[in-house]
Amino acid sequence: MIYEGEGLAALSIALVTLVSEDAAVIGAGVLASVEKIQWTTAFIGGFLGVWLGDIGLYALARIFGRGLVDRLLRNRARAEERLRNSQAWFERHGWFALILCRAVPGTRLPTYLTAGLLCMPVWRFVAITGVVAFIWVGVLLVVVAKIGASAPMWLEMQRLPLALVGASLLGLVLVWWQRRNIGAWLNRFPAFARCLQWEFWPAAIFYFPIAIWYVLLALRHRSATLPTCANPGMFTGGIIGESKIATLLDLERSSPDWVAAGFLIPVGPIDERMSTLTAGMAARQLDYPIVLKPDVGQRGSGFRLIRSAETAVQCLLHADEPMIAQEYLPGPHEAGVFYYRFPEQEHGRIFSITQKVFPCLTGDGQRSLEALILADPRARLMAGVYLQRHAAQRARIPAAGEMVRLVEAGNHAQGCIFEDGKDAITPELEARMDVISRGLEGFFIGRYDVRFADSAAFARGEGFKILELNGAASESTNAYAASHSLFKAYAVLFEQWRLVFAIGAANRKRGHRPTSWKILLTEWRAYRKCSSRRSIAD
């Protein structure tokens, strides 16, 4: 028989976790396995109890810890110095300690108290412990579901091996922090090196905390599709399925001097598509090279640099979707400018600027391109992408001093390197982007991708052209700067999504309605279908 008071059961489980977290979760799992309570009740009660208990320990140390230390230590000046040093250490490495202590018995209490004592940012502690508790409780319940009532005995038998494994991992990490040559040794193996650099983590892992943040924002604003209201002038607000050429044509009408010339090549027979391409280039006085890219796309997929009519034919033959032909701007500089404005405000702001670096390798006349890629400390981390892109040249030996550009598309997923360009934010540039943005009806938040030749002129709001404008789903890509910590990246992306929801809420008050789930799912399926057939970007 199913227990009727599920809410009371969840509360009881949460309270028992204050005595023994793992025992409470395992006990709840056993009750669920014999159908005394629901599995969802076991999970919710266990998760909330574990998470809130962690936060409670942190809060106690945060509120009362520093005062207690001052009373116990005689030499306050020396104590303060040690606390500052410890705080700097915990700022860099505390995230790993919070993750590891969950699996190492006896380390949770001191770790959480230390986090509070050293004033770890609240949002960081809450986010990390929330994700870890979510996973940990889920794992324990899965074990109980598989093993049944014998799970407590089995888990008790595994406690010692788990403790030894956890302690070994902790020892390895401590040695790594003390002797960075271990990190250098691991860098010889790209698979391990990618794990050490968060910017190369699989999307499913990296975006998990962002997905939780999105859910929290959706609950707060009572709508999971509210971001589609952020830009009423864009299809779905720029979340999925919006036409790039439609936005570019709007920009050409309102700010013609600031947009790279482009036009649409619809789906059709190859002779018709080539006729459209030739006529469009002639009308805009364009010559090769040009750029061809999908009208609906993300992360640079399908981007091709076309240097001849023959290459254009091959590209259009394999592209069974509408394509944009656009003038090629050599730059050499490219940036992503993330802009936002609330509907009730007269002027908007630049949230961030990302400077994009296109990696190049220098030939030595002896090694092949493949060998050069695999020898470069960073290029080898993206070797799969680079070698696929340059498959026809991987055995070629570049001449001594020859520069080989590894990527043309300004996207991190395609191998471009991102740097934080906050120093380029000036009142002049902000005013220029604000004028351009206010010229677009129904646009309030998104990222401009621009190219320019002179950085000084760009900072003055001059000498650049817009390649494309992405809406509410675009990211503030400065988050992926290699110089940023993982938590700086999350801080940027969390704030970006907070703005998207807040602007969507403001537009909802003005009468705009979110896009339906049916439309979003239809567009997502169509995008996935098209993107799966695209060749790798240049």
C-alpha positions as CSV (number, residue, x, y, z in Angstrom):
1,M,0.0,0.0,0.0
2,I,1.3,3.4,-0.9
3,Y,1.9,5.7,2.1
4,E,-0.7,8.5,1.9
5,G,1.1,11.4,3.6
6,E,3.8,11.8,1.0
7,G,4.5,15.4,2.1
8,L,4.9,14.3,5.7
9,A,7.1,11.4,4.6
10,A,9.4,13.7,2.6
11,L,9.7,16.0,5.6
12,S,10.5,13.1,7.9
13,I,13.2,11.9,5.6
14,A,14.7,15.4,5.4
15,L,14.7,15.7,9.2
16,V,16.4,12.3,9.6
17,T,19.2,13.4,7.3
18,L,20.2,15.9,9.9
19,V,21.2,12.9,12.1
20,S,22.7,10.7,9.3
21,E,22.5,11.7,5.7
22,D,23.3,8.5,3.9
23,A,21.4,6.3,6.4
24,A,18.3,8.5,5.9
25,V,18.5,8.3,2.1
26,I,19.2,4.6,2.1
27,G,16.3,3.9,4.5
28,A,14.0,6.0,2.3
29,G,15.1,4.0,-0.7
30,V,14.3,0.7,1.2
31,L,10.8,2.0,2.0
32,A,10.3,3.0,-1.6
33,S,11.5,-0.5,-2.8
34,V,8.8,-2.2,-0.7
35,E,6.2,0.4,-1.8
36,K,5.7,2.1,1.5
37,I,6.4,5.5,0.0
38,Q,6.9,6.8,-3.6
39,W,10.4,7.0,-5.1
40,T,9.9,10.7,-5.8
41,T,9.1,11.2,-2.1
42,A,12.4,9.4,-1.2
43,F,14.4,11.5,-3.6
44,I,12.8,14.9,-2.7
45,G,13.1,14.3,1.0
46,G,16.6,13.0,0.8
47,F,17.8,15.7,-1.6
48,L,16.3,18.6,0.3
49,G,17.5,17.3,3.7
50,V,21.1,16.7,2.5
51,W,21.3,20.0,0.6
52,L,19.7,22.2,3.3
53,G,21.8,20.5,6.0
54,D,25.0,21.4,4.0
55,I,23.8,25.0,3.7
56,G,23.0,25.1,7.4
57,L,26.6,24.0,8.3
58,Y,27.9,26.6,6.0
59,A,25.7,29.3,7.4
60,L,26.7,28.5,11.0
61,A,30.4,28.9,10.2
62,R,29.8,32.0,8.0
63,I,27.8,33.8,10.8
64,F,29.6,32.7,13.9
65,G,33.0,31.2,12.8
66,R,35.1,34.3,12.5
67,G,34.1,35.6,15.9
68,L,34.9,32.3,17.5
69,V,38.3,32.2,15.8
70,D,39.1,35.8,17.1
71,R,38.3,34.7,20.7
72,L,40.4,31.5,20.5
73,L,43.5,32.9,18.8
74,R,45.8,35.2,20.7
75,N,47.8,36.6,17.8
76,R,45.0,38.1,15.7
77,A,47.3,39.7,13.1
78,R,48.9,36.3,12.3
79,A,45.6,34.6,12.4
80,E,44.1,37.1,9.9
81,E,47.1,36.6,7.6
82,R,46.6,32.8,7.7
83,L,42.9,33.2,7.1
84,R,43.6,35.4,4.0
85,N,46.0,32.8,2.6
86,S,43.5,30.0,3.3
87,Q,40.7,32.0,1.7
88,A,42.8,32.6,-1.5
89,W,43.6,28.8,-1.6
90,F,39.9,27.9,-1.1
91,E,38.8,30.4,-3.7
92,R,40.9,28.5,-6.3
93,H,40.4,24.9,-5.2
94,G,37.4,24.8,-2.8
95,W,35.0,23.6,-5.5
96,F,36.9,20.4,-5.9
97,A,37.0,19.9,-2.1
98,L,33.2,20.3,-1.9
99,I,32.8,17.6,-4.6
100,L,35.3,15.2,-3.2
101,C,34.1,15.4,0.4
102,R,30.8,13.9,-0.5
103,A,32.4,10.6,-1.3
104,V,35.1,10.6,1.5
105,P,33.6,9.7,4.9
106,G,34.4,12.1,7.7
107,T,35.3,15.1,5.5
108,R,32.0,16.7,4.9
109,L,31.5,18.5,8.2
110,P,35.0,20.1,8.3
111,T,34.8,21.0,4.6
112,Y,31.4,22.8,4.9
113,L,32.5,24.6,8.0
114,T,35.7,25.7,6.3
115,A,33.7,27.0,3.3
116,G,31.6,29.1,5.6
117,L,34.6,30.3,7.8
118,L,36.5,31.3,4.7
119,C,33.5,33.2,3.2
120,M,33.1,31.2,0.1
121,P,30.5,33.0,-2.1
122,V,27.0,31.9,-1.1
123,W,25.8,31.3,-4.7
124,R,28.9,29.1,-5.4
125,F,28.5,27.0,-2.3
126,V,24.7,26.6,-2.9
127,A,25.2,25.7,-6.6
128,I,28.0,23.1,-6.0
129,T,26.4,21.4,-3.1
130,G,23.1,21.4,-4.8
131,V,24.4,19.6,-7.9
132,V,26.5,17.2,-5.9
133,A,23.6,16.4,-3.5
134,F,21.3,15.9,-6.5
135,I,23.7,13.3,-8.0
136,W,24.6,11.6,-4.7
137,V,21.1,11.1,-3.6
138,G,20.1,9.8,-7.0
139,V,23.1,7.3,-7.1
140,L,22.2,6.0,-3.6
141,L,18.6,5.5,-4.6
142,V,19.5,3.7,-7.8
143,V,21.8,1.3,-5.8
144,V,18.9,0.6,-3.4
145,A,16.5,0.1,-6.3
146,K,18.9,-2.5,-7.9
147,I,19.8,-4.3,-4.7
148,G,16.7,-3.9,-2.6
149,A,16.5,-4.5,1.2
150,S,20.1,-5.8,1.3
151,A,21.4,-2.4,0.1
152,P,22.4,-1.1,3.6
153,M,24.6,-4.1,4.2
154,W,26.1,-3.9,0.7
155,L,26.8,-0.2,1.1
156,E,28.4,-0.7,4.5
157,M,30.7,-3.3,3.0
158,Q,31.7,-0.9,0.3
159,R,32.4,2.0,2.7
160,L,36.0,1.0,3.4
161,P,36.9,0.6,-0.3
162,L,35.1,3.9,-1.2
163,A,37.0,5.6,1.6
164,L,40.3,4.3,0.4
165,V,39.5,5.4,-3.2
166,G,38.4,8.8,-2.0
167,A,41.4,9.3,0.2
168,S,43.7,8.3,-2.7
169,L,42.0,10.8,-5.0
170,L,42.4,13.5,-2.3
171,G,46.0,12.6,-1.9
172,L,46.6,12.8,-5.6
173,V,44.9,16.2,-5.8
174,L,46.9,17.6,-2.9
175,V,50.1,16.4,-4.6
176,W,48.9,18.0,-7.8
177,W,48.3,21.3,-6.1
178,Q,51.8,21.2,-4.6
179,R,53.6,19.9,-7.6
180,R,52.2,21.1,-10.9
181,N,54.5,18.9,-12.9
182,I,51.8,16.2,-12.5
183,G,49.5,18.4,-14.5
184,A,52.2,18.9,-17.1
185,W,52.6,15.1,-17.3
186,L,48.9,14.6,-17.8
187,N,49.0,17.2,-20.6
188,R,50.8,14.6,-22.7
189,F,47.5,12.7,-22.9
190,P,44.8,14.9,-24.6
191,A,41.9,13.0,-23.1
192,F,43.1,13.7,-19.6
193,A,44.2,17.2,-20.4
194,R,40.7,18.0,-21.7
195,C,39.2,16.8,-18.4
196,L,41.5,19.3,-16.6
197,Q,40.3,22.2,-18.7
198,W,36.6,22.9,-18.1
199,E,36.1,24.7,-21.4
200,F,36.5,21.4,-23.2
201,W,34.1,19.4,-21.0
202,P,31.2,17.7,-22.7
203,A,28.1,19.9,-23.0
204,A,26.0,17.6,-20.9
205,I,28.3,18.0,-18.0
206,F,29.1,21.7,-18.3
207,Y,25.6,22.8,-18.8
208,F,24.0,20.8,-16.0
209,P,24.3,23.6,-13.4
210,I,23.0,26.1,-16.0
211,A,20.0,23.8,-16.7
212,I,19.3,23.8,-12.9
213,W,19.5,27.6,-12.9
214,Y,17.2,27.8,-15.9
215,V,14.6,25.7,-14.0
216,L,14.9,27.9,-11.0
217,L,14.4,31.0,-13.1
218,A,11.4,29.4,-14.8
219,L,9.8,28.6,-11.5
220,R,10.4,32.1,-10.3
221,H,8.8,33.6,-13.4
222,R,6.2,30.9,-13.7
223,S,7.1,30.1,-17.3
224,A,9.8,27.9,-18.9
225,T,9.3,29.5,-22.3
226,L,9.5,33.1,-21.1
227,P,12.8,33.7,-22.8
228,T,11.0,33.7,-26.2
229,C,9.4,37.0,-25.1
230,A,12.9,38.6,-24.7
231,N,13.0,39.7,-28.4
232,P,9.4,40.0,-29.7
233,G,10.8,41.1,-33.1
234,M,12.5,37.7,-33.6
235,F,10.9,34.4,-34.3
236,T,10.9,32.5,-30.9
237,G,12.8,35.5,-29.5
238,G,16.0,34.0,-31.0
239,I,15.8,30.8,-29.0
240,I,15.6,28.4,-31.9
241,G,14.7,28.5,-35.6
242,E,15.1,32.2,-36.2
243,S,16.3,33.3,-39.7
244,K,19.7,34.9,-39.8
245,I,19.0,36.6,-43.1
246,A,15.8,38.2,-41.8
247,T,17.7,39.8,-39.0
248,L,20.5,40.9,-41.4
249,L,18.0,42.5,-43.8
250,D,16.4,44.4,-40.9
251,L,19.9,45.6,-39.9
252,E,20.6,46.6,-43.6
253,R,17.5,48.7,-43.6
254,S,18.2,50.4,-40.3
255,S,22.0,50.5,-40.2
256,P,23.3,49.8,-43.7
257,D,26.8,51.0,-43.0
258,W,27.5,48.5,-40.3
259,V,26.4,45.2,-41.8
260,A,28.3,42.8,-44.1
261,A,26.5,42.4,-47.4
262,G,24.6,39.1,-47.7
263,F,21.6,37.5,-49.4
264,L,19.6,34.2,-49.3
265,I,20.0,31.2,-51.6
266,P,16.8,29.1,-51.3
267,V,16.7,25.4,-51.8
268,G,16.4,24.3,-55.4
269,P,18.3,22.8,-58.4
270,I,22.0,23.5,-58.4
271,D,21.8,25.6,-61.5
272,E,19.2,27.9,-60.0
273,R,21.1,28.2,-56.8
274,M,24.3,29.1,-58.7
275,S,22.4,31.6,-60.7
276,T,21.1,33.2,-57.5
277,L,24.6,33.3,-56.1
278,T,26.1,34.8,-59.2
279,A,23.4,37.5,-59.6
280,G,23.5,38.3,-55.9
281,M,27.3,38.7,-55.9
282,A,27.1,40.9,-59.0
283,A,24.4,43.1,-57.5
284,R,26.5,43.7,-54.3
285,Q,29.8,43.9,-56.2
286,L,31.2,40.9,-54.4
287,D,34.1,38.6,-55.5
288,Y,35.5,35.4,-54.1
289,P,36.2,34.5,-51.4
290,I,32.8,34.7,-49.9
291,V,31.1,32.9,-47.0
292,L,28.3,30.4,-47.2
293,K,26.4,29.4,-44.0
294,P,23.0,28.0,-43.1
295,D,20.2,30.5,-42.6
296,V,19.2,28.7,-39.4
297,G,22.2,27.5,-37.4
298,Q,24.1,27.6,-34.2
299,R,27.8,27.3,-33.0
300,G,29.2,27.9,-36.5
301,S,27.9,24.6,-37.9
302,G,27.9,24.5,-41.7
303,F,30.1,27.6,-42.1
304,R,32.2,27.5,-45.3
305,L,34.8,29.8,-46.8
306,I,34.3,29.7,-50.5
307,R,37.2,30.7,-52.7
308,S,35.9,29.7,-56.2
309,A,32.7,28.9,-58.1
310,E,33.7,25.3,-58.2
311,T,33.8,25.1,-54.4
312,A,30.5,26.9,-54.2
313,V,28.9,24.3,-56.4
314,Q,30.2,21.5,-54.2
315,C,29.0,23.2,-51.1
316,L,25.5,24.0,-52.4
317,L,25.1,20.4,-53.8
318,H,25.5,19.0,-50.3
319,A,23.5,21.8,-48.5
320,D,19.8,20.8,-48.7
321,E,18.7,23.9,-46.8
322,P,18.5,27.6,-47.4
323,M,22.0,29.2,-47.3
324,I,23.3,32.7,-46.8
325,A,26.0,34.1,-49.1
326,Q,27.9,36.9,-47.4
327,E,30.9,39.0,-48.1
328,Y,34.1,37.7,-46.5
329,L,35.7,40.1,-44.1
330,P,39.3,39.2,-43.4
331,G,39.4,41.2,-40.2
332,P,41.8,40.1,-38.9
333,H,39.9,40.8,-35.7
334,E,36.6,39.4,-34.6
335,A,34.5,40.0,-31.5
336,G,31.3,39.0,-29.9
337,V,29.4,42.0,-28.4
338,F,26.6,41.0,-26.0
339,Y,24.1,43.8,-25.7
340,Y,20.9,44.2,-23.6
341,R,18.2,46.8,-22.9
342,F,15.1,46.6,-20.7
343,P,11.9,47.7,-22.6
344,E,11.3,50.6,-20.2
345,Q,14.8,52.0,-20.6
346,E,15.8,54.5,-23.2
347,H,19.4,53.2,-23.6
348,G,21.0,49.8,-23.4
349,R,24.3,48.5,-22.2
350,I,27.1,46.2,-23.4
351,F,27.1,43.2,-21.1
352,S,30.4,41.8,-22.4
353,I,32.8,41.7,-25.3
354,T,34.6,38.5,-26.4
355,Q,37.8,38.9,-28.4
356,K,38.2,35.9,-30.8
357,V,41.6,34.5,-31.6
358,F,42.0,32.3,-34.7
359,P,44.8,29.8,-33.9
360,C,47.6,29.4,-36.3
361,L,50.5,27.1,-36.5
362,T,54.0,27.8,-38.0
363,G,55.5,25.3,-40.3
364,D,59.1,24.1,-39.8
365,G,59.6,22.4,-43.2
366,Q,60.0,19.0,-41.4
367,R,56.8,18.0,-39.7
368,S,53.4,17.4,-41.3
369,L,50.4,19.5,-40.4
370,E,49.1,16.6,-38.3
371,A,52.3,16.4,-36.4
372,L,52.3,20.1,-35.8
373,I,48.7,20.0,-34.4
374,L,49.5,17.1,-32.1
375,A,52.7,18.8,-30.8
376,D,50.9,22.1,-30.0
377,P,49.7,22.1,-26.3
378,R,46.3,23.7,-27.1
379,A,45.7,22.6,-30.6
380,R,46.1,18.9,-29.6
381,L,43.1,19.3,-27.3
382,M,40.9,20.1,-30.4
383,A,42.9,17.7,-32.7
384,G,39.7,15.8,-33.7
385,V,38.1,19.0,-35.1
386,Y,41.2,20.3,-36.7
387,L,42.3,17.1,-38.3
388,Q,38.8,16.5,-39.7
389,R,38.7,20.0,-41.1
390,H,42.1,19.7,-42.7
391,A,41.8,16.0,-43.6
392,A,43.1,16.6,-47.2
393,Q,46.2,18.5,-45.8
394,R,47.1,16.5,-42.7
395,A,50.1,14.8,-44.4
396,R,51.3,18.0,-46.0
397,I,54.5,19.5,-44.7
398,P,54.2,23.3,-44.4
399,A,57.3,25.2,-45.4
400,A,59.5,26.7,-42.7
401,G,57.8,29.9,-41.5
402,E,54.5,29.2,-43.3
403,M,51.4,30.2,-41.2
404,V,48.5,27.7,-41.2
405,R,45.2,29.1,-39.9
406,L,43.3,26.3,-38.2
407,V,39.8,27.8,-38.2
408,E,37.8,30.5,-40.0
409,A,34.5,30.3,-38.0
410,G,34.6,32.4,-34.9
411,N,33.0,29.7,-32.6
412,H,34.5,28.0,-29.6
413,A,33.1,24.7,-30.7
414,Q,34.9,25.0,-34.0
415,G,38.3,25.6,-32.3
416,C,38.4,29.4,-32.0
417,I,40.0,30.8,-28.8
418,F,38.0,33.2,-26.7
419,E,39.4,36.0,-24.6
420,D,37.6,38.5,-22.3
421,G,37.5,41.8,-24.2
422,K,36.1,43.9,-21.4
423,D,38.8,46.5,-21.9
424,A,37.3,47.3,-25.3
425,I,34.0,48.5,-23.7
426,T,34.0,52.2,-24.1
427,P,31.2,54.8,-24.0
428,E,31.7,55.4,-27.7
429,L,31.3,51.8,-28.7
430,E,28.4,51.3,-26.2
431,A,26.6,54.3,-27.8
432,R,27.1,53.0,-31.3
433,M,25.8,49.5,-30.4
434,D,22.8,51.1,-28.6
435,V,21.9,53.2,-31.7
436,I,22.1,50.1,-33.9
437,S,20.1,48.0,-31.5
438,R,17.3,50.6,-31.0
439,G,16.9,50.7,-34.7
440,L,15.7,47.1,-34.6
441,E,12.1,46.8,-33.6
442,G,11.5,44.2,-30.9
443,F,15.2,43.5,-30.1
444,F,16.4,43.8,-26.5
445,I,19.1,41.2,-25.8
446,G,21.6,39.2,-27.9
447,R,25.1,38.9,-29.3
448,Y,26.5,40.7,-32.3
449,D,29.4,39.0,-34.1
450,V,31.5,41.7,-35.7
451,R,34.8,41.9,-37.6
452,F,37.2,44.8,-37.9
453,A,40.7,45.7,-38.9
454,D,41.7,48.3,-36.3
455,S,41.1,47.6,-32.6
456,A,41.5,51.3,-31.7
457,A,38.8,52.3,-34.2
458,F,36.6,49.5,-32.9
459,A,36.9,50.9,-29.4
460,R,35.8,54.3,-30.8
461,G,32.7,52.6,-32.3
462,E,34.0,52.8,-35.8
463,G,35.4,50.6,-38.6
464,F,33.5,47.3,-37.9
465,K,30.8,45.3,-39.7
466,I,28.2,43.0,-38.3
467,L,28.4,39.3,-39.5
468,E,25.2,38.2,-37.7
469,L,23.0,38.9,-34.7
470,N,21.9,36.1,-32.4
471,G,18.9,36.4,-30.0
472,A,18.0,35.1,-26.6
473,A,19.7,31.8,-26.9
474,S,23.1,33.3,-27.8
475,E,25.7,33.2,-25.1
476,S,27.9,35.8,-23.5
477,T,30.9,34.0,-24.9
478,N,33.5,35.8,-22.8
479,A,32.5,33.1,-20.2
480,Y,34.7,30.7,-22.2
481,A,37.9,32.7,-21.8
482,A,40.7,30.4,-20.9
483,S,41.8,32.9,-18.2
484,H,38.4,32.5,-16.4
485,S,37.8,30.0,-13.6
486,L,34.9,27.6,-14.0
487,F,32.9,29.6,-11.5
488,K,33.6,32.9,-13.2
489,A,32.2,31.3,-16.3
490,Y,29.1,30.1,-14.5
491,A,28.7,33.6,-12.9
492,V,28.6,35.2,-16.3
493,L,26.2,32.7,-17.8
494,F,23.9,32.7,-14.8
495,E,23.7,36.5,-14.9
496,Q,23.1,36.4,-18.7
497,W,20.1,34.1,-18.3
498,R,18.8,36.1,-15.4
499,L,18.7,39.1,-17.8
500,V,17.0,37.1,-20.5
501,F,14.2,36.0,-18.1
502,A,13.9,39.5,-16.6
503,I,13.6,41.1,-20.0
504,G,11.1,38.4,-21.1
505,A,9.0,39.2,-18.0
506,A,9.0,42.9,-18.8
507,N,7.8,42.2,-22.3
508,R,5.2,39.8,-21.0
509,K,3.8,42.7,-19.0
510,R,3.6,44.7,-22.2
511,G,1.3,42.1,-23.8
512,H,3.7,39.7,-25.5
513,R,3.1,36.0,-25.1
514,P,5.7,33.2,-25.0
515,T,6.1,30.8,-28.0
516,S,4.3,27.5,-27.5
517,W,6.1,24.3,-26.6
518,K,4.8,22.7,-29.8
519,I,6.5,25.3,-32.0
520,L,9.8,25.1,-30.1
521,L,9.9,21.3,-30.3
522,T,9.1,21.4,-34.0
523,E,11.9,23.9,-34.6
524,W,14.3,21.9,-32.5
525,R,13.7,18.7,-34.4
526,A,14.1,20.5,-37.7
527,Y,17.3,22.0,-36.6
528,R,18.7,18.7,-35.3
529,K,17.8,17.0,-38.5
530,C,19.6,19.6,-40.6
531,S,22.6,20.0,-38.4
532,S,23.3,16.2,-38.4
533,R,23.8,16.4,-42.2
534,R,26.2,19.4,-42.3
535,S,29.9,19.0,-43.0
536,I,32.4,20.4,-40.5
537,A,32.8,24.1,-40.6
538,D,35.9,25.8,-42.0
